[in-house]
């Protein structure tokens, strides 16, 4: 396995567990996180559980990428899109109108993961080009 594949595998295994566990937590125990950070509850938990379920789905996708980065490289832009979307919303509110602290650590982590996803995507593309 080339070093770019190993690097990408490590990033995406981490992301699979990070997003998968985070998604499962908010899917099963959404009230706990809100109460811990003293955040007002939404008027329906489905507003939290649906995105949480999507995180679980993305976690499975990240696991597939981690298992075979070169073969599944085409999925990486979807992960980049997830990270950019979340960061754009959270940082947008954080820097303009304010935002509960609960969402901020996830945005910082996703910002760095997004950069690593882009880097992995480019490295794998170079590897594909070099292999010809």
HUUR-V529911 format. One record per pair of residues at least 12 apart in sequence whose ideal C-beta (glycine too) atoms are under 7 Angstrom apart, sorted by the first residue. I is the first residue (numbers start at 1). J is the second residue. D is the distance in whole Angstrom. If there is no record, write none. Layout:
i-><I | I>
j-><J | J>
d-><D | D>
This chain:
i-><2 | 4 | 4 | 4 | 5 | 5 | 7 | 8 | 8 | 8 | 9 | 9 | 11 | 11 | 12 | 12 | 12 | 12 | 13 | 15 | 15 | 16 | 16 | 16 | 16 | 19 | 19 | 19 | 19 | 20 | 20 | 22 | 23 | 23 | 23 | 23 | 23 | 24 | 26 | 26 | 26 | 27 | 27 | 27 | 27 | 30 | 30 | 30 | 30 | 33 | 37 | 37 | 37 | 39 | 39 | 58 | 58 | 61 | 61 | 61 | 62 | 69 | 70 | 70 | 70 | 73 | 73 | 76 | 76 | 76 | 77 | 79 | 80 | 80 | 80 | 83 | 83 | 83 | 83 | 84 | 86 | 86 | 87 | 87 | 87 | 87 | 90 | 90 | 90 | 91>
j-><127 | 123 | 124 | 127 | 69 | 70 | 120 | 69 | 120 | 124 | 66 | 69 | 116 | 120 | 62 | 65 | 66 | 69 | 66 | 62 | 113 | 59 | 62 | 63 | 66 | 55 | 58 | 59 | 62 | 56 | 59 | 55 | 52 | 53 | 55 | 56 | 59 | 56 | 48 | 49 | 52 | 49 | 52 | 53 | 56 | 45 | 48 | 49 | 52 | 102 | 100 | 101 | 102 | 100 | 102 | 79 | 82 | 75 | 78 | 79 | 79 | 124 | 124 | 127 | 128 | 121 | 124 | 117 | 120 | 121 | 121 | 117 | 114 | 117 | 118 | 110 | 113 | 114 | 117 | 114 | 107 | 110 | 107 | 110 | 111 | 114 | 103 | 104 | 107 | 107>
d-><6 | 4 | 6 | 5 | 5 | 6 | 7 | 4 | 4 | 6 | 5 | 6 | 5 | 6 | 5 | 4 | 4 | 7 | 4 | 4 | 6 | 5 | 4 | 4 | 6 | 5 | 5 | 4 | 6 | 6 | 3 | 6 | 5 | 7 | 3 | 4 | 6 | 6 | 6 | 7 | 4 | 5 | 4 | 6 | 7 | 5 | 4 | 6 | 7 | 6 | 6 | 6 | 4 | 4 | 5 | 7 | 6 | 6 | 7 | 7 | 6 | 6 | 6 | 7 | 7 | 7 | 5 | 6 | 6 | 4 | 7 | 5 | 6 | 5 | 6 | 5 | 6 | 3 | 6 | 6 | 7 | 5 | 5 | 5 | 5 | 6 | 5 | 7 | 4 | 6>
